Amino acid sequence: MFKKIILLSVAVLLLLQCKPVEDKKITDVNWDLTNPKLQRILTLQDKQETDSLITYFRHNDPTYRYGAALAFASVLDKAAVDSLIPLLKDEVMDVRIAAAYALGQIGDDKAESALIQAFKPGDSIAVSDAVRGTILEAIGKTGSQQSLFNIATISTFLRADTTLLEGQAWGLYRFALRGKVVPEGTSRMVDFIARRGYPESVRLIAANYFARAKNIKLDSMATLSLSKALAQGINPDIRMGIALGLGQKNSGIALNALTNRLAIEKDYRVKCNIIRALGQFDYKKVEPTITPLLDDKNLNVAKTAAQFFINNGIARGANAYWRKARDTTLHWQVQMALYNAANKYMPAYFEVTKSQLNSELKNRLATAKNSYEKAEIIQALGQYPWNYKFIKEQGFEVNDVIVRTASVQALAAIASNPDFVKFFGNARSKVVKRDLKDAFVEAVEKSDVSMMALAAEVLRKPELGFIDLVDSLDFLVEAKAKLSLPKEMETWLEIKQTLDFFNGKENSEDIKANYNHPIDWEMHNALPEGVSAEIETDKGSITLNFYPDLAPGSVLNFIQLAKNGYYDGKNFHRVVSNFVAQGGCSRGDGYGALDYSIRTELPMANYIREGVVGMARSGYHTECTQFFITHAPTPHLDGKYTIFAQVTDGMNVVHELEQGDRIKKVTVR
């Protein structure tokens, strides 16, 4: 009997040993891009193979569900919405966050009800603040006016609930970018800025709301609250947004707040925004404040002050702009902006004065050695429509691509002048319009991609009436056929849209570039931890830290170009004060690229600080060589332009960069 018991016990033990061990449930996301399966998911994202990505939504490992869901934030395929919605109930919070973010990025309004339900699903399912915050922002990208009101009137969040408050602020901001605002939302944003105790991150989002929202209504109390906040000397990133917001309220309180702050402001970026805000007020009241800033030691401030006169000048001020433009102590960019303003506002009946001014510009064009200065001179000449023949003669046949680009831009500005018929007279305007049509047709027939793109764009403007003057579309068809893709995709799309317009097609969709530049995962795996680059410029050195786990394709592309010496000698061809410095164009006019393209990568990252490095593009998935560095928070770029690095040293150099400054060398470390 004892022997039987022993044998039975042994049998039980053997059975237990043979029983398969139950798989341990995985609950954490492990974002390690040396993982071949994650690399596979990102390659599918790169190839836009959405069906294959969706299969990972059912994977038992949340890392792959997360990666596949996040991929759709870059792929932007509306067909995936129904498959993404169930992930809003995933047992792993990070997967829910990725799904909510992707649904917001896709922007399909049919996701709205699912997002609302996921925000408060009931007592049986736990929801983290991070999930709720992401959902609020996603609703801001997809929701209706009723959802806007509902988010605006949430009052249950405590001031310590940072993540939820950020979600509420982001939601209202994203609605505003879509042109949707309500008084309750604006009031909530005023509270975030003006009332004590709210987190700095929330106040910063609110400030950007006032910088970008249109048609908001500030009552006297709101104006006073924002004015006090501007005067307090809080974070300059917040002051920048408040300044632009106050520009929407044409009141004495707002005007005094702006001018008082301008008098003591040290941060040039805030000064630039105050100058822009003052453009919304009576010219006579603000002109004495703006004029001295033309001599500001900071070029960005002086340029913005000169731009004020282009945007807001008056005929009586034209002689003063011209006199100041002759001041040789000014930077040439400030001088040319003032020449532009003078030529724009100098009355045509001042024939002698107008002739002298334009002769001066033509003489300066003949002697200028800087291509970017020549381009600005041509733009200034374009303010006097009778210069159209001179501009074509001087710009169409030169070897300088920057000048050629400027010549078509100037002719486009002349053609688009709202006073075109009034200026030339009824009969003469028809002759000039035909001359301009011929010029634009000739520009399309050129082999220069910028001339072709700009001319095609202006030809399809319905209000200009060129559709009635073009006899044949052969020139567009032939030009389109000559273009090389994906290198010349921007120009190809412009010509395609113009052909669609002439053929009566509406809103033809952009054609995405084919997959042509795979991610080099072997190179990615070999990157050192904390990989960075030093950009040596005419003004000094800038250090970038890369984000290879957020935007691997963009990082590897930049590193490969840098190691090949591509960036050496290229210009920062575009510098917009208190916005971006952009470089890496092979031509120097913004239309240059190489014979490949990379995909847009849009993970959860924000342009909420200065020094963020992004990829420039002419449409989704058309990135190649051009990049930009931000001067200030620019969250309206979030989810549209790839973020692949951050400036960690040399931000002072970024702020000093001028159009035309060279990249001497880029060294990867």
Buried (B, 14 or more C-beta within 10 A) or exposed (E): EEEEEEEEEEEEEEEEEEEEEEEEEBEEBEBEBEBEEBBBBBBBBBBBBBEBBBEBBEBEBBBBBBBBBBBBBBBBBEEBBEBBBEBBBBEBBBBBBBBBBBBBBBBBEEBBEBBBBBBEBEEEEEBEBBBBBBBBBBBBBBBBEEBBBBBBEBEEBEEEBBBBBBBBBBBBBBBBBEEBBBBBBBBBBBBBBBEEEBBEBBBBBBBBBBBBBEEBEBEEEBBBBBBBBBBEEBBBBBBBBBBBBBBBBEBEBBBEBBBBBBEEBEBBBBBBBBBBBBBBBEBEEBBEBBBEBBBBEBBBBBBBBBBBBBEBBBEEBBBBBBEBBEEEEBBBBBBBBBBBBBBBBBEEEBEEBBEEBBEBBBEBBEEBEBBBBBBBBBBBBBBBBBBBEBBBEBBBEBEBBBBBBBBBBBBBBBBEBEEBBEBBEEEEBBEBBEBBBEBBBBBBBBEBBBBBBBBBBBBBBEEBEBBEBBEEEEBBEEBBEEBEBBBBBBBBBBBBBBBBBBEEEEEEEBEBBEBEBEBBBEBBEEBEEEBBBBBBBBBEBBBBBBBBBBBBBBBBBBBBBBBEEBBEEBBBBBBBBBBBBBBBBBBBBBBBBBEEBBBBBBBBBBBBBBBBBBBBBBBBBBBBBBBBBBBBBBBBBBBEBBBBBBBEBBBEBBBBBBBBBBBBBBEBE
